[in-house]
Amino acid sequence: MKRKVAVFAVLVVFLAITSISQAVETWDIDKVRNKKVLDNKDLEIIDDFVAEAVAELVASGDFVSVAKTRIAILVRKNANITGEQGQYIEQFSDSAYKHISKAFEQVSALTDEDQKFKAILNLLILADGLEDVRLANLALEKLNDENIVIRYWAVHAVTNAGITKQLNSNDRANSKLAEEIVERLEGIVDRASPEILALAAEFAAKVKIRRGDDLLLLIADTRIKKYADWTVEYERLDGDILGLLCGKISAGEYKPAFARSFAQLYSYAIQRYIKGRDVLSETQKQQLASVLVETERSCIGIELGIIQSTIKKAIEDGNYDWLLSEHNELLGEQTKAGKLSLKLNFNYGGGADSNKSIGPLVLADPPALKKY
């Protein structure tokens, strides 16, 4: 996938450099990091360091120089003494928010598109590394950027583990921000790349607000629809989504919708593997096989307690009839409920309440095999 390559090419360039010399002067701030009590001059030193470093990061077009500067900032976001130095952390955070905010305003006015792209990207990656909820508000504004790399890092900056942990604290402002992030992510799901969906799904499963569940179900439903019309890309992603849905079920956060989405998505993945055997690429078939086998092992078997390995064996034997039979046994068909729905007590929806479907939707033949 070209988009996947583009995103992770940038990831490699920016994150692979881990042991390099500093690009900004660090002597003064390193002395401040070792002090237990700070005076006004020390606070100014922190502010000056952040201001200089952010300005250099934005101005530089050289990846190596940018990486040095970013690392110089990130390793100094906390004091270098035993225990936490509250003054240092507070001033560094305030300075980072102030100068990064100003930098975003300045680069938005740039007319050189390449320079503008690099500057915004550098700021987003820095914000991501700092893991400050105030900076997450700045990244939110870039979720709809026309450039896929910018969108990816904007999503990363508002969904990383550090941000999620802070959003899950019992703080009203953070809870409000969590709601806003979920709402904004809901607005981009239908056109998001698989890489972005992976970030959004992980965040949705871990953020502790009810709307997070809705976002996870929306992502699953989006993937289900793409399977239905044979436009799905990067099938490996669905192993992660199935795992997150399964985790919700096995953790006791049970909703029939989780089980229904899990079962339908898993069913479509199996049906795609069977019906697409003559039209899918080897990579697609390998990805699907990996999803089917790992989901059977880790979710169906370990987490949900339906011990079996028949799907794995059918795939290894290349026996598609056997695989379909095992699909029906586990997930059901129109005339018979499957082991999973009987265990979890769910149906597939549709029809009147007294006539809910007991089997998953049947995947249409791939376009290349349809008879007109």
N, C-alpha and C positions, 0 to 999 in steps of 0.2 A: 504494500500500500504506500503510495507516494506521500500521503499526508503523515502517516506514521513515521516514515523515514525522515521527513522534514522536521517533525517535532523532536525526535530523539537524536537527530544529528546535532541540533542545538543543545540538547541536554548533555551530550557527550562533550561538546566543545567547552561548555561553561562549567561543568562539574568535575571533569576528569582531572583538573589541575588541583592537587591537594597539598603539595609541598613546594612552595615557591616564596621568594623574597617579597617583602612588602613594597607597595607602590607609593605610599604616602608616609610622611614623617610620623613616627609613632613614639618617639622618645618621651615627650611630655605626657602623653596620655597613659603610657605604661607606668610612669611614676605615680600618676593619680590613681590608677587601678589598685595600687598596693597600699593606699592610705585608708585608715579606718574612719577618719573624719575629714570631710571636705569643706574648704572655704569657698568664697565666691570666685576666687581666681581659678580654683580647680574646676569649678562648674563651667567657667568660660573656656577652659582648655578642652573639656569634653565637647562643648558646643562647637568650638572652632575645628576640632578634629572631624566631627561628623560633617560639618559644612564643607570643609575642604575635600573630604573623601567622596561625598555625594557629587560635588561639582566635578571632580576628576572622573568619576565613574560615568557621568553623563557626557562629558566632553570627549572622552577617549573612544576611538573607533577600533582599537586594537583588542582582540579577544584576550590575549595573555595579560595585558595591562589591566583590563577590566576585572579579570579573575583575581589578580593580585589585590586590587583595591577592595573588591567585595569581601575577600577573605580577611583583609585587614580590618574591615568594619565588623564582620560577624564574630571574629574571635575576641573582640573587645566590647561586646554588648553587655558583658557582666564584669564585675570587679574581680580582681585576681588575688583575693584574700580569703582566709578561712571564714566560712559563713557568708551571708549575703550582705552587701553594702547597699543599703536602701537608697542613699543619696545618689550614688553613682548610677544605679539601675534606673532610677526615676529620671535623672537628667539625661542620660543617654537615650531613653525612650522618648522623652519630650523633644530632644534635638532631632532624633531620627524622623519623628513625625513631622516636625516643622520643616526641615530641609528637604525631605522627600516630597512633601506636599507642594512646596514651592517649585521643586524640580519638575514635577508632573505638569504644573501650570506653564512653566517655561517651555518645555519640549512640545506642548500641544500647539504652540505657535510656530514651530519650525516649518519651513517650506521644503527643505530637503527631505524627501520621504525616506531615503535610506538611513540618514542620520536620525530622523525621528523614530523609525522602527527600532534601531539599535538602542537608543536612549530609553525608550519606553520598556523594551525588553529587559535591559539592565536594571531598571528601577523595580520592575515586577519580580525579578529573580532575587533582588536584594530584599524586597518586602517579604517575599516568601521565606527567606532565611531568617529574618528577624522575628517572625511569628508574633507580631504585635496586632491585636485586634483593631486598633485604630487604623493601621495601614491596610487592613482587610477592606475597610470602607473605600479606600482609594482604588484598590484592585477591582472592586465590584464594577467600577465604571468602564472597565475594559472587557467585560464578559461578552460584549457584542461586537468587539473589534473585527474588522474585515479580515485581518491576518490570523490564520489558524495558530501560529506559534504564540502570538500575543494572547489569544483567547485561552490557549492551554495554560500558560503561566499565570494568567489572571485567575483561572479556576483553581490552579494549584495553590496560589497564595491565599485563597479564602477557604480552602478545604483541608490544608495539611494538618497533621496530627496535633501540632502545637496549638493551632487556632481552634480546632475542634475541642481540645481539652479545656481551653478557656471559655468557649461558648457553653460548655456543659456545667460551668460553675453556677452557683445559685446567685446570679446577678441579673437584675432586671434588664439592664442595658445590653448585656451579652445575649440574653434570651431574645431580645428584640432584634439584635443583629443576626442571630441564627435564623430567625423567621425571614428576615430580608434576604439572606443568602439563599435559603431554600427557595423562596419565591423567584429570585432571579435565575436560579438554576433550572427551575421548572420551565421558565420561558425560553431556554435554549436547548432543551433535551431533544426536541424533534429534529434539529439540524446539527447536533453535536457529533464530533468525531468519536470513534470508539475509545480513544485515549482519554478524552474529556469525560465521556460517560463512565469510564472506570473510576475516575476521581470523584465524580458526583455520586456514584453508587456507594462507594466506600464511606463518603461523608454522610450520606443519607442514612446508612445503617448504624452509624456511630453517634450522630448528633442526637441529643436527648430532648427532642421536641416531637410532638405528634405529627407535625407536618413532614418530618423526616421520613416517616413510614410512607406517606403519600408520594414523596419524591422517589423512593425506591420502587414502589409499585408502578409509578409512571415510567420509569426507566425500563423496567421489565416489560411493561405493556408496549413500549416503543420497539423493543427488540422483537417481541412476539409479532407485531405488525410487519416488521421487516422480513421476518421469516415467512410470513403468510404470502407476501408478494415477491419473494425471492430477491430482495434487494439487500439482505443483511451482509455486513462486512465484518471481517475479523471475528470469526466464530469463537475464538479462544476467550474473548471477553465474557461470553455467557457462562463459562465455568465460574468466573468470579461472581457474577450476578446470582447464579444458582446457589453458590456457597453462602452469599449474604442472606438470601431468602431463607435458606435452610437454617442458618444460624438464628434467625429471628424465630423460626418455628421451634427449634430445639431448646432455645433459651426460655421458653415459656411466654414469649411476647406473641402469643398466638392470635392470629386473625385468619379467618377462612380465606381472605384475599391473598395472604402470603402463600398458603398451600396451593390455591388455585393458580396463581401466577407461576409458582415453581413448577407445578405439574404440566401446565400448558407449554411453558418455555422448554422444559426438558423433553416433552413429547415432540415438539416441533424440531428440536435439535436431532432427535433420533430419526424422525421421519425425513428430515433433510438428508441425513446420511444415507438412508435407504433409497429414497427417490432420486437423489442427486448423484448417485454413484457413477453415472455415465457422463455427467456434465460438469461436475465440480473438479477443481484442480486438485493435484495431490496435496498441496499445502492446506487447502480447505478441508479435505477429507481427514488429514492428519490432525488438524485442529479440532474438528468435530469428534473424532475418535477419542482424543485426549479428554475432551469435555465429558463425553458419555461415560468413559471408564472411571475417571476421577470422581465424578458425581455419584456414580453407583457405589464406589468404595467409601468415600469420606462422608457423604450425606445420607444416601439411602441406607448404607450399612452401619457406619459408626454413629452418626448423630440421630437417625430416626429408627435404628434398630431392626431394619428389614434386611437380614443378612443374606446376601446373594452375590454371585459373581458371574451370572449367566449372560449379562449384556457384554461384559468383557470377553467371555469365551466365544460368544456369537461373532463378535467383531474379529477376534483372532482367527476364527475359522472361516471368515468371509461368508458366513451363512446369513443372508439377508432375511430369508423366511423365518429362521429361528429368532433373529433379532426383532422382527415385527411381532412375533408371538410373545416374546418376553416383554416388549413394550406394552402389549395389550394386557398381559397378566399383571404388570406392575401399575400401569397408569389407567387402564380401563379402555373400553370401546363403547360404542353406542348401545349395545345390548347387555353389557356386563361391567360392573364396577371393578376397578383394580384394587390391588392390595393397599396402595398408598391412600386412596380416598376412603377406604374402609377403616384404615388405621387412624387417619386424621379427621375423619368425619366431615368431608367437604364434597361439593359438587362443582361442576364446571360452568354453572350459570345457564341462562337462557330459558325461555319458556315460562310457564306459570310456576308458582311456588311448588305446586304438587307434581310438577313434571320437569324438574331440573335435569340437565344433561349429566349423565354419569360417565361419559367418556370425553376425551379432549377433542378439539376441532381437528378435522382431517386436513392435512396439508395438500394443497393442489399440486398437480404435476408441475415440474419446472417448465417455463415458457418454451424451451427448446424441444420439449417432448410432447407438448400439447398437439392434439389432432384437430385441425381446423376443417 
